Amino acid sequence: MEVKNWEKVDNALVRDLAFRDQTELAEFVLRVAKYSDEVEHHADMEITEFRKLRMSITSHDAGALTEKDYTWAQEVNDIVQSFPFG
């Protein structure tokens, strides 16, 4: 199974994004966090170079990728579509 713009690395799906500024990045992280809380499935998120974000999602309890991870990644793709990345 694959999700567009996500790379399978070990037992996780990983995606990198670059934002215009920290405010845009923070707004995006907040939207993803709200969705993650709703579905009770959370990713690791790392901010680098003040405006870049790396997200990594896996099902830690299963020790592998599950349907829940792929669904989460697709929903995050939908959130990405609402942001004007520059």
Phi, psi and omega in degrees: 000143180225156173232130182307134177075005177248140179251136176276120179234114185055239181254037182217159169259134185232139175217138176251141177224151174237136183248163179292325182200176182292328179297314178298318178300314181297320178297320179295312180301320179297317178297317179294319180297319179297315178298315181301319178295321180299318184263359180054047177215119191237144179259161167278134178230129182236125177264131177227157177048036176060345181218013179248145183229134172244126177248140179222123182236137175204164175263096184301322182294331179270343182070020183196173173286141177231174177306325180299322179293316180294320177296317179300313181298320179294319177297320178294324174303320178295321176296317179305319183300337181271002180249135180273077183296141182229000000 
